């Protein structure tokens, strides 16, 4: 097995100077996947119902995550100029299209000196935040601040809520996040200016992060090893379903305030989770909350129709012995004192950062710079569904790839594809055009454009897979006692990667090439670092920091002959050296005694 557990209840974990020694632990209660879950009926009716309850809110989360495409979309604008020569008349002109980055392609400096604006919406809404407060021209930067607010709120939410989920439990974080999500989310719809809108969106993103993180962790901790990836991928497809349904929902709502209220109101149904959704049993056992664990185990056994009296392994009797122990909780800060665990989490943080960051680079490369369009098809719905289709194809490709290559092999393959697409797009195409089509400028530019779009689609496809798999990988190799904090770090890193998109747009895409080069270098570094990760497929989830430390790396490809990776010295070859006496180093034999012995031996021989 990839995780080495303690064989005896009285044995102490080895203190190697990096992992603090822990108190004696119960043998069966901390082997949740191998002992507790099979005793309670495995992946039974109780677990299936709870997994279904974690899937339902994911659709609403998908609506919230992609709401910026509609609430903050830049429309086509028509500017009405002030009166000319005191005649009192108004001269109107078709305003130029405003890009997502707030750029104005018009060279007329008087274009922003408008008495009034008229807009042509492209997203199905009659009015959104931009048209309500005229966030165009000199005020276009406020749109990017509004985009920042949701992302920055999510980043802080992942970090804070991850720590709270490890300290106070997943259930409490979920309920608190839902309550404040309803408060701040509905208040956003009644914003009176863009400053109020941006501030409330920060807190909405904070609560959105708490719901996303707690549901993700609870879903993973409910499942046995063979079900974790499939259950997670179903949730990913539901999120993409929310993305696909969002244009239709916007067209039905017409107004952005109605759309915001419709997105938030379904979270009211999650208030029932206070009673129907219990705390994570795995977290309760890992934090030694055995009284709460006892109630949860009886509840699960009753739901799965399991007779707890038929306890052949003595799990319930061991639980009774451990009841007097006090709860023991751990913070993500303990990760700093480890050898392997911190390295694994940092590698996955860099992977998620690079995946989401370079995804925007590929999306930006699909733009036609001559037409000054930020889209490929110059149509909002075509572009939106193209992006969604690439994401769906990426998730579909993840399933067989991870099933065949495992977590580490799949992550490595998609990262290599991302790096190759990025490098080819940055340099190789220009070199081919420069030396092979030196005289045919038009054909060279056409080929560069077509190949750039092709590599952008491939890069978006693979980078989306890298991001999703990095997040899932983190939940499997991070111990239960700090799983919320570890997942929060990886999700926050992903948020930083997504944050680079509005930053580049705010600077009118200046430095875009360098931005792409930096993330391309990150992908090359990630390829090397992925080889340092362990393989978690079909392995039990680690419960303690010591379990997370003892994850071993296996070969990237399965061995030709069956069997696990052998150690340098197997158990059958272990030799017993207990009867061999050692010469005390502190007490060397005296010189006089050695001289006497040699004299005596000489007398005997003579």
FIVEX-20274 format. One record per atom (N, C-alpha, C): x negated, y, z; residue in one letter. Coordinates in steps of 0.02 Angstrom, whole numbers, plus 50000, padded with zeros to 5 digits. Atoms other than C-alpha are relative to their C-alpha. Example, Ala and Ser with C-alpha at 12.3 -4.5 7.8 and 13.67 -1.06 7.14 Angstrom:
% residues 2
499554994150000A493854977550390A499555006050000A500424994149997S493164994750357S500395005550037S
//
This chain:
% residues 606
499584994050000X500005000050000X499575006250000X500394993950004X499475017749970X500005003850066X499984996749936X499945023250144X499824994950054X500225004649948X499045014850288X500325002150065X499664998449938X500085014150445X499664996450058X500305002949941X499605009850622X500324993350014X499755006849989X499764991650667X500254998950071X499825001149930X499994993250853X500305006350029X499684994349968X501085004450957X499525003650047X500454997049951X499675007451080X499375002849968X500614997850032X498355011350951X500045007449983X500024993050013X497835029550931X499745001349930X500294998250065X497555037650761X499295002350008X500704998349997X495735040150722X499915007549996X500144992950000X495135057550763X499335001149966X500614999350039X493875061250627X499735007150000X500224993149999X493655079450671X500435004649958X499594996050044X494945085150544X500744999350018X499315001249982X496585077350602X500044998850074X499955000649928X497085079450781X500334993450018X499725006449977X497455063450875X500705001150026X499314999649979X499285060250910X500144994750053X499815004749949X500155051351049X500224993549969X499795006550025X500635033251034X500695000549969X499384999250037X502035031450908X500354993349995X499645006250010X503405018550889X499874997249931X500205003250063X503005006150752X500564999949949X499455001050046X504725003350676X500375006549983X499594994150010X505595020150698X499685004949950X500324995450046X504305029450595X499884996749932X500015003350065X504365016550456X500705000349972X499304999050019X505985023750388X500174996149937X499855003450062X505885016850212X499944992450006X500115007249995X505264999650265X500424996650052X499645003249945X506274996650424X500685003050014X499384996849977X507605009450470X500534999949946X499504999850053X508475011850303X500264993149981X499725006750013X508584993050263X500454997650057X499595002049943X509274990250439X500695003449997X499374996250002X510625003550408X500384999049934X499635001650061X511174996150241X499685002649937X500344997650060X509895003650122X500345006149971X499684994450035X510565015649992X500744998549994X499315002149997X512345012750045X500505005649986X499464995350014X513995021950039X499875006850031X500144993749966X513455035050165X499505004249961X500524996450036X511885039850070X500255002549932X499754998150066X512775040149902X500475006050004X499554994349992X514115051949966X499625006450015X500404994149984X512835063850039X499605002549940X500354997950061X511815063849878X500475003649953X499504996650041X513395068349784X500145007050026X499884993449970X513675082749905X499415004749988X500564995750017X511925089149866X499995001849926X499974998550071X512295088649679X500505005549984X499464995350017X513895098949681X499785007350004X500194992949997X513145115549742X499465001949949X500544998550047X511715113949616X500275003649938X499704996550057X512905119649478X500075007550014X499944992949982X513235135849572X499315003350005X500684997349998X511375137949601X499755001649929X500184998650069X511125136649413X500305006449974X499694993750020X512365150749386X499615006050029X500354994449968X511435161849510X499305001049971X500684999450024X509705157949442X499965003249930X500014997350068X510175162949264X500465006049991X499554994350004X511305177549306X499665006249974X500364994150024X509945190349265X500055000949925X499954999550073X510105186249081X500625003949979X499384996650018X511845193949086X500095006450040X499914994049959X511865206249230X499535005649980X500514995150015X510275214949173X499794999949926X500175000350072X510305211948984X500015007049970X500044993650034X509785226748877X500464999949939X499554999950057X511165231448754X499725004349943X500134995150053X511095240448587X500335006650020X499754993649975X511305258948626X500075005049944X499894994550046X511965273948532X499985006450041X500124993949962X511385291048590X500385005949969X499664993950022X512435307048578X499575005950024X500454994649983X511275322148572X500395006150027X499674994049976X511645338648660X500205004649942X499764995350051X512475353048568X499415003549968X500544997050039X511395360748431X500195007149979X499914993150020X511225379748401X500625003250030X499444996949965X512605383448524X500664999249966X499375000950036X513945377248406X500494995850039X499565004249959X514625365648537X500124993349970X499915006550031X514565351048417X499504995150027X500465005349977X513725334648458X499774996149940X500295003950055X512565325748340X499834993150025X500115006949977X512565306948359X499524996649953X500465004050040X511265294748300X499974993150029X500055006949975X511075276048312X499364999350039X500605001049959X509905272648455X499664993649981X500385006050015X508555260048432X500124994850053X499895005549953X508645243148515X499505000450056X500444999949942X507935242648691X499824992850017X500245006849987X506865227448727X500094998350074X499965002249930X506895216948885X499485003450043X500514996649962X505325225948936X500125007450007X499864992949994X506135243048924X499675004249946X500324996350053X505235247848765X500525003349955X499584996550047X505995260248645X499625000949935X500374999950063X505475258148464X500095006649963X499914993650034X506095275448417X499425004650016X500544995249991X504725288348391X500265007050013X499714993549989X505925302648417X499985001650074X500034998549929X505475311048583X500655002550029X499364997549975X507215318248595X500524994750007X499515005449997X508035301348592X500284999150071X499785000949931X508125300848782X500365006150027X499654994049978X508865318448794X500724999649975X499335001550024X510635312148776X500525002550050X499444998049958X512245319348841X500424994050020X499595006049986X513085302348833X499724994249961X500235006250032X512765284348785X500614995749985X499535005450015X513805271248700X499604993749989X500385006350000X513305252948709X500384994649961X499745006050033X513545237148609X499724993950036X500225005749960X513465222148725X499934993849956X500145006150039X512765205748659X500094993650041X499995005749955X513075194248808X500704997850020X499325002049983X514965192748813X500325004550052X499744995449950X515145205948949X500195006649967X499834993350022X516015222548921X499565005250032X500424995449962X514955230949054X499544996050045X500465003049952X513405226249154X499645005550038X500354995249958X512175234749272X499685005549958X500344995150042X511235243349131X500485005249974X499524995250029X512765251149052X500375004050054X499634996449947X513575255849218X499625006150023X500414994549974X512115266749274X499515002749949X500414997350054X511325270749105X499264998950012X500715001649986X509685261749140X499634999049935X500365000150064X508895266048973X499505005749999X500524994850008X507425276548915X499605000950064X500414998549941X506645284849067X500214996050061X499765003949943X507695274249186X499964992549987X500035007150016X507325257649101X499584996050049X500435003549953X505985253449230X500404997350060X499605002349943X507355251449361X500294993049988X499775006850015X507955235949270X499494994850022X500525004749980X506285227549301X499944999650076X500005000249926X506355232449485X500574995650024X499455004449981X508045223949495X499834992649988X500235006950012X507265208249417X499494998050053X500485001449947X505825209449541X500344998050064X499695000949933X507005210149688X500244992950011X499765006949992X507805193149657X499424995150007X500575004649998X506135184549625X499605000850063X500384998949938X505225192649770X500394997550060X499595002749946X506675188449885X499974992450002X500065007350002X506575170349827X499334997750026X500665002049976X504705169649859X499965000250076X500014999549927X504885175850037X500474994850031X499525004949974X506395164450060X499704993050002X500315006650000X505425148950010X499494999250056X500525000549948X504005152850129X500314999850070X499714999549932X505075157550280X500474994150013X499515005349989X506475144950257X499674993150001X500355006349996X505235130850227X499734998650070X500255000849931X504435133850397X500584998850048X499425000949956X506145135450481X500314993149991X499725006650011X506725119250400X499604994650037X500415004849962X505275110050482X500095000950075X499974998649928X505555118350650X500704999050029X499325000249974X507445119350669X500454994949963X499615005150035X508045106450543X500265002549933X499764998450067X508665105850364X500735002450001X499294998449998X510505106850410X500135007250022X499904993249975X510385123050509X499785005249948X500234995450053X509385131650371X500515000349943X499505000250054X510675126150243X500615004250017X499394996549980X512155132950340X499875007550006X500164992849993X511315149550384X499925003249931X500104997350067X510805151950203X500655000949963X499344999550033X512575148650141X500395005950027X499624994549970X513335160950264X499765006849974X500264993650022X512175175150218X500015000849924X499924999650073X512265170750034X500685002849982X499324997450011X514135174050041X500035007550016X499974993049979X513865190550132X499655004549949X500394995750044X512485197750023X500224999349927X499815001050070X513065189949860X500645003749981X499384996450014X514815197049871X499915007550005X500124992849993X514155213949928X499665002849938X500324997750061X513095214949770X500515002549949X499494998150048X514685215949668X500305006950014X499724993549981X515165231949760X499455005350007X500554995149997X513505241049738X500215006549967X499814993450026X513675259749709X499445003149959X500564997650041X511955262549632X499504994449991X500485005250015X510475252849566X499554998550059X500415001249941X509495254949728X500354995150047X499625004749958X510865246349828X500024993249968X499985006450036X510995233049694X499354996150009X500655003449996X509125229149698X499874997650071X500125002049930X509055228749889X500414993850018X499585005749984X510515216949904X499794993849961X500235005850039X509815205949766X499394996850032X500565002849964X508235203849869X500244995050053X499745004549949X509235196350012X500394994249970X499675005650035X510275186149891X499494994849978X500535004750019X508675178549822X499714996450060X500255003149938X508075175150000X500454994250020X499525005249981X509655165350040X500054994549947X500005004950054X509655156849870X499434995150008X500585004349989X507925150249909X500124995150058X499865004449944X508515143250076X500464994349981X499545005350022X509945133649995X499644995149954X500355004350048X508855127049854X499514995350036X500515004049965X507465121149970X500314994750045X499715004849953X508555113050102X500354994349964X499665005350038X509605103549974X499494995349968X500515004150033X508045097549883X499694995250050X500325004349950X507235090950042X500484994750026X499515004849974X508815082750108X500154994649950X499875005050053X509105074149942X499444994949997X500575004550002X507355066849941X499994995450061X500055003949938X507445061050122X500574995150008X499455004849997X509075051850092X499854993649961X500085005350049X508385040549956X499424995350015X500565004649997X507305024949957X499525001449943X500504998350051X505725025149848X500244999349928X499805001150069X506555018149692X500535004749974X499454995850021X507955031049689X499825007549999X500164992949989X507045047449726X499975003949934X500104996250061X506555052449550X500655000649960X499384999850039X508205047849465X500505004750031X499534995449966X509225057149596X499795007249989X500244993250010X508125072549577X500125002349928X499904998150070X508255072349387X500735001449985X499284998550009X510155071649396X500145007250023X499914993149976X510085087649500X499715005049950X500294995450050X508945095649368X500465000849940X499544999650056X510185091449231X500625004150018X499424996049979X511595099249333X499825007449999X500234993050004X510575115349349X500025002449927X499984998250070X510365115349160X500725000549974X499294999350018X512235112549145X500275006850019X499814993249980X512485128649242X499735005249951X500294995450050X511305137349120X500404999949935X499625000550062X512295130848971X500705002950005X499324997549990X513975135849045X500035007550014X500014993049979X513425153249096X500265004849946X499724995450050X513795162048928X500764999849997X499275000450000X515575155448929X500315003250060X499744996949939X515825160849108X499975007649995X500064992750008X515185178349066X500535002649952X499504997750047X516355179448917X500705000150031X499355000049966X517835175049028X500075005650050X499974994949947X517385187649163X500005007149972X500034993550033X517035202549046X499585005150039X500344994949960X516405213649189X499484996750045X500545003049961X514775210849284X500204999150073X499795000749930X515595213649454X500434993850010X499595006049996X516885200149420X499564993849992X500455005750010X515505188549357X499614998550064X500375001149938X514485191149516X500434996950054X499555002849950X515985187449626X500184992749984X499835006850020X516435171849526X499414995350013X500595004149988X514645165449543X499934998450075X500125000849928X514605167849732X500574996450036X499425002749963X516365162749785X500004992450009X500005007349989X516135143849757X499574997850060X500405001949943X514835143849897X500424999750064X499555000649942X516315145650017X500144992650015X499875007149990X516615127049990X499454996750042X500555003049963X514915123450068X500055001350075X499894999049929X515535129950235X500244993550034X499785006449973X516315112750257X499414995450016X500595004149986X514535105650262X499805000350073X500144999749928X514465111150443X500224993650035X499735006049967X515495095850487X499864993649960X500045006250039X515325083550342X499284998149981X500695001450020X513445084950310X499564999850062X500405000549938X512335078450452X499285002249988X500714998650004X510535082350491X499634994149970X500405005350030X509175072350405X499764995250054X500225005049952X508885056150500X499244999349998X500725000850005X507115055050435X499645005550038X500314994449963X506685072350504X500114999250075X499865000849928X507515068450671X499534994850031X500465005149975X506465052650692X499285002550001X500694997750005X504855061050636X499845005250054X500104995049948X505095075050763X500194997550070X499875003349936X505515062650903X500635002550035X499344998249972X507305068750927X500434993750000X499725006850002X507855051350971X500734999850022X499294999949981X509515055851054X500435001849940X499644998250060X510105064450897X499954994449948X500105005550047X509375050250794X500464994250015X499565005549981X510375037550892X500715001149975X499324998450024X512015046450852X500044999449924X500015000450073X511535047850669X499984992849976X500065006950021X511065029550656X500664996250009X499355003249990X512725023850730X500505002549948X499554997250050X513635035450611X499874997049931X500175003050065X512705028750459X500194992749998X499845007149998X512925010750514X500764998849994X499275000750005X514795013250535X500245001349929X499794998350068X514955021250363X499804994549951X500245005350045X513935007550280X500244993150021X499715006349975X514864994050380X499444995050018X500565004049977X513284987450462X500084998650074X499955002049929X513294977950627X499335001450033X500634998149967X511974986250736X499794995050053X500195005049949X512044971850862X499554994649971X500445004950033X511214960350735X499335003449984X500634996350006X509544968850765X499424995250009X500535005049995X508254955550725X499315003150012X500664996949992X506784967550716X499935004250063X500034996249937X507234976650876X499955007549990X500044992850013X507454993950801X500395003950052X499604996349951X508854999250918X499704999450070X500325000649934X507954992351070X499395004550005X500574995449999X506405001951021X500245007250006X499724993349994X507485017451001X500205001650071X499824998949929X508155015151178X499395001450043X500614998949961X506385014351246X499715007049988X500304993650017X505905030451158X500455005950017X499534994549986X507425040651214X499735005250048X500244994849953X506535049251361X499495004849970X500524995650027X505215056851246X500295006849979X499804993350019X505295075451212X499865001149926X500114998650072X505455082251034X499315003149988X500674997550018X503805086050948X500035002349928X499944997250067X503845097750799X499335002749977X500644998150030X502455102750680X500115005549950X499974994450047X502115118450579X499534998649942X500415001050060X501365119150405X499285002350011X500684997649986X499855127950482X499544994150017X500405005849984X499265110750542X499664997049938X500295002550062X498895106950360X499275002349992X500664997250009X497335117750372X499464995450029X500485004349968X496485105050485X499934993249970X500035006650033X496605090650361X499484999949945X500495000850054X495415083850232X500344999649931X499705001550065X496565077750093X500675003549989X499324997550007X498295084650128X500015007249973X500014993150023X497875103050105X499785000449927X500245000150069X496955098849944X500564998149952X499445002150043X498475089849871X500515005649991X499504994750004X499655104149913X499745005949960X500294994450038X498475117449844X499994998549925X500025001950071X498265107849681X500705000649969X499324999550027X500155106749659X500245007249998X499834992950003X500345125249701X499725003249937X500314997250060X499135129749562X500344997349937X499645002950057X500035117849443X500675003549988X499354996750008X501735125749475X499915007349979X500144993150020X500995143349462X499825000449926X500205000050070X500165139349296X500574998149954X499455002350042X501695130249229X500515005549987X499504994850009X502935144349259X499695006349969X500324994150028X501675158049216X499894999549926X500155000750071X501155151149048X500644998849960X499365000950034X502975147049007X500225006749971X499834993350026X503275165848990X499555001949942X500474998450055X501725167348880X500244996849935X499755003350061X502435154648758X500655003349976X499384996750020X504135163148761X499865006749967X500184993550029X503315179848725X499684999149931X500325001250064X502335172148581X500504998649944X499495001250051X503955167948492X500305006549973X499764993550022X504275186548470X499695001849933X500244997450064X504105194548299X499745007050012X500264993349983X502925209148332X500155005349948X499884995050051X503265217548164X500715002850004X499314997849994X505135218148189X500165002950068X499914997449932X504885223448371X500594996850034X499475003849968X506045209848430X499704995650053X500245004449948X505855200348591X500314993149994X499675006350009X506825185748522X499794996849934X500205003550060X506545172648388X500545000449946X499465000150050X508245172248304X500365006849995X499704993350000X508705190548341X500744999550018X499315000949978X510325184048416X499974997350071X500055001849929X510615182748603X500194992750012X499765006849986X511605166448602X499544994749969X500465004850031X510435157648480X499364999350041X500615000249960X508925162348584X500124996750068X499855002749934X509765158048748X500074992449998X499905007350005X510305140748693X499384996449975X500635003150019X508625137548612X499574998750062X500385000949938X507775140348780X500304994550043X499685005249962X509065129448866X499894993149969X500125006450033X508865115848735X499304997350011X500695002149985X506985115548760X499954997250070X500015002449931X507255113548947X500334993150007X499665006549998X508485099248921X499564994549970X500445004950032X507295090348802X499414998450046X500555001249954X505895092448929X500194995350056X499775004549947X506915084249067X500134993049974X499885006650029X507425070148951X499344996349988X500655003250011X505605066848908X499664998150065X500315001549935X505115066949092X500174993050024X499765006349970X506155051649135X499604994049976X500405005950020X505285038349026X499265000950012X500714998849990X503585046649043X499794998450071X500165001449930X503585046149233X500114992750016X499895007149989X504315028749230X499434995649975X500545004050029X502855022549123X499325001950030X500664997749978X501375033249181X499975001750074X500014998049930X501915037649358X499995007650006X499984992849987X501905054749440X499365003449976X500634996850016X500065058549420X499854999549925X500125000750071X499915051549244X500455004449957X499544995750037X501465060749184X499815007350006X500214993149990X500875077149260X499385001649959X500624999050038X499165075149180X500155000449925X499865000050072X499895071349008X500335006649979X499664993750018X501055086449006X499555006050009X500474994449992X499685097849071X499505000249943X500465000250058X498515092148932X500355002849938X499624997450057X499875095748803X500075007650006X499944992749990X500145113048879X499355003649985X500654996850012X498285117048876X499835000049925X500155000350071X498095111148695X500435005049960X499564995250036X499605121248636X499775007250012X500234993249985X498925136648724X499365001749964X500644998750032X497155135048657X500075000549924X499894999750072X497745131548479X500335006649981X499664993850016X498885146448484X499555006150007X500434994249986X497565158148554X499445000949948X500604999250039X496085154248443X499954996449935X500135004150059X496135140248318X500365002449938X499624997850058X497495147248207X499675005949965X500334994250029X496575163648182X499374997949962X500615002350034X494975154348138X500164996549934X499805003450062X495855143348010X500205005149947X499804994950048X496655158447929X499435004349976X500564995650017X495045168247931X499544996949948X500495003250044X493975155347842X500304996249942X499715004050054X495185145247736X500455004049954X499554995850040X496395158647677X499765007350003X500324993549991X495225173347672X500325005349954X499774995250050X495975181547515X500775000549998X499264999950002X497825177047533X500265002250068X499814997249935X498335188547675X500724998250018X499295001349986X500205185947659X500124992850021X499925007049982X500105166947662X499684998550068X500325001149936X498895167547808X500435002350057X499574997449946X500065178347912X500624995850008X499405004349996X501555167347869X499844993550036X500205006249967X500635151547921X499865001150074X500144998549930X500015159548082X500645000950040X499374998849966X501765165048125X500384993450012X499635006349994X502555148048091X499664995250049X500355004449954X501205138348182X500045002650072X499954997149933X501285150448328X500674998450032X499345001849975X503145147448346X500034992650019X500005007249987X502885128548336X499624998550065X500385001249939X501535128748470X500345003050061X499634997149944X502605140148577X500554995450025X499465004749981X504045127748574X499694994050036X500335005649967X502855113448617X499755002050070X500254997749935X502065123748756X500555001050051X499434999149954X503745128548832X500274993350022X499765006849984X504285110348824X499564996750053X500465003449953X502735103848915X499925003850066X500094996149939X502555118249039X500614999450046X499405001149959X504365115849096X499954993350037X500095006549968X503975097549130X499485000350056X500524999349949X502395102249225X500285003250063X499724996549942X503355114149338X500464995550040X499525004449965X504755101949379X499644994350036X500335005849971X503585087449410X499545002050058X500414997649945X502415097649521X500415000850064X499574999049942X503855102249636X500224993350029X499795006549975X504485084449646X499424996250031X500605003449974X502725077549672X499845002350071X500164997349934X502495089049821X500434996950055X499565002849949X504015082149913X499824992750016X500175007049987X503345064349896X499364999150038X500655000949966X501575067049961X499935004350062X500024995949939X501975079750098X500374996450055X499675003649945X502385072050268X500665003250020X499344997649980X504135073650337X499965005850049X500034994949948X503585084450483X499835006949972X500154993650031X502965098150364X500245000349927X499785000350070X503895093950204X500335006549978X499694993650018X504915109950207X499495005449986X500514995050011X503385120850225X499584998749938X500385001650060X502415111550091X500395001449936X499594998650058X503855112449968X500105007549991X499934992750004X504075130850011X499395003249968X500604997250030X502265134349964X499994998949924X500005001550071X502435125749795X500545004049963X499474996050032X504095134349756X499825007449999X500224993050000X503375151149808X499485001249946X500494999450053X501915148249691X500345000249932X499614999750061X503155144649553X500335006849991X499714993350003X504015161049596X499505005249979X500524995450023X502375170249576X499884999449925X500085001050072X502195162449404X500565003349961X499444996750034X503935168349355X499975007650007X500034992849988X503565185549427X499555003549949X500444996950050X502235188549294X500395002449939X499614997950059X503595190049161X500255007150006X499794992949994X504425206149225X499425004850011X500584995749993X502705212949271X499735002049932X500244998650068X502135211349090X500505004549963X499504995850034X503775218949029X499985007150026X500044993349971X503585233549149X499425004049971X500584996750030X501885237449071X500034999949924X499915000050072X502605236348895X499544995049964X500385005650029X501665219948862X499265001749991X500714998450004X499965228448882X499604994750039X500405005249968X498625215648922X500294993149993X499675006550008X499715201448859X499504994649980X500485005150023X498275192448771X499574997650058X500405002049942X497195192748928X500424996050049X499545003749957X498695186949028X500064992749978X499955006850027X498865171848913X499344996250009X500655003249993X496995168248920X499894997550072X500095001849929X496995168049111X500394993650016X499595005949985X498415155449119X499764993949961X500295005650037X497605144848983X499414997150037X500565002549959X496055143749091X500254996250061X499715003549942X497145138849239X500224992949981X499795006750020X497845124249140X499404995349994X500605004250005X496075117849105X499764998050069X500205001749932X495665118749290X500484994950030X499505004649973X497285109749332X499904992949975X500125006750027X496845095249217X499494996350042X500515003149958X495295091849322X500284998550070X499765000849931X496185094349488X500534994650007X499475005149996X497635082649446X499694993150013X500335006549988X496395068149448X499864998850073X500115000749928X496155071449634X500624997950038X499375001549966X497985068049673X500114992550006X499815007149995X498635051349737X500614998549958X499395002050035X500015041549652X500534998050051X499485001149950X501655041449748X500584995749975X499455004050027X502735030549636X500094993550041X499825006049962X503625016649734X499664999650067X500314999949934X502755021949894X500485003250051X499594997149947X503585025850060X499795007250012X500164993149984X503695044050108X499585000250063X500384999249938X502365049150234X500415003750052X499614997049947X503105053750401X499595004950042X500434995849958X501645061250498X499425002749959X500584997250034X500125071450452X499474994649989X500475005550009X499065055950480X500194995749940X499785003750060X500125046750349X499815003749936X500174996250059X499875060850227X499265000049986X500725000250009X498005060350256X499774993349971X500225006750019X497915041650222X500254997849932X499835001650069X498645042350047X499364999049961X500605001450039X497345034149935X500145000749926X499944999350072X497035037149751X499904993249967X500055006250039X497325022649633X499765001749929X500194998650069X496695020749454X500585003049962X499484996650039X497625031549328X500434995149961X499645005250036X498105016249225X500044993750042X499945006149960X498745000149304X499474994949980X500515005050017X497444986049315X500284994649954X499785005250046X497504972249185X500274994050037X499765005649960X497684958849316X500415002750058X499574997849946X499014959749449X499625000750064X500324998949935X498594965549621X499855007350011X500154993249982X498164981349711X499255001149997X500714998350001X496524990449713X499674997250062X500335003349944X495314980749820X499525004950034X500484996049962X494304988749956X499304996949992X500685002550006X492424986949964X499904993750043X500055005749955X492634974550106X500704998050020X499325002149986X494264964850116X500044997150070X499905002549932X495024958450276X499714993050009X500265006849993X494494940450239X499255000050007X500734999749996X492694946150226X499755003750062X500204996449940X492714955650389X499624995350047X500415004149956X491364948850504X500055002650071X499954998349929X491414948550693X499305001150028X500654998349972X489934957550767X500055001650075X499904998249930X490624958750943X499504996650046X500465003649956X489394945651013X499275001949988X500684998050014X487864953850940X499815005650048X500224995049951X486934963451073X499565005149965X500384994650028X486194980151030X499475002250049X500544997449957X484564987051096X500165007250017X499834993149981X484955002751195X499475004849975X500474995150027X484185017351105X499745004550054X500204995449948X484145027451263X499474997050046X500475003349955X483065014451355X499514995649961X500495004050037X481585008851247X499574996050048X500425004149956X480474995051318X499355003750018X500594996549976X479045001651423X499374996949969X500645002350030X477265000351356X499664994950044X500325004749955X476644991251512X500304993149995X499685006650005X477934977551497X499824996649935X500205002950064X477504974951314X499304997250005X500705002349993X475654973351360X499974993850042X500005006049957X476034960851498X500254994049962X499725005650039X477104950151381X499504997449950X500495002250049X475764949851248X499414996450033X500545003349964X474434945051379X500214993050020X499765006649979X475514931051444X500054995249941X499965004250059X475834924451269X499314997649979X500685001950018X473964924451239X499724994650044X500235005149953X473624914351395X500314993349984X499665006350015X474934901451346X499724996849938X500255002850062X474264899451173X499304997150008X500675002749987X472514896951238X500024993750040X
//
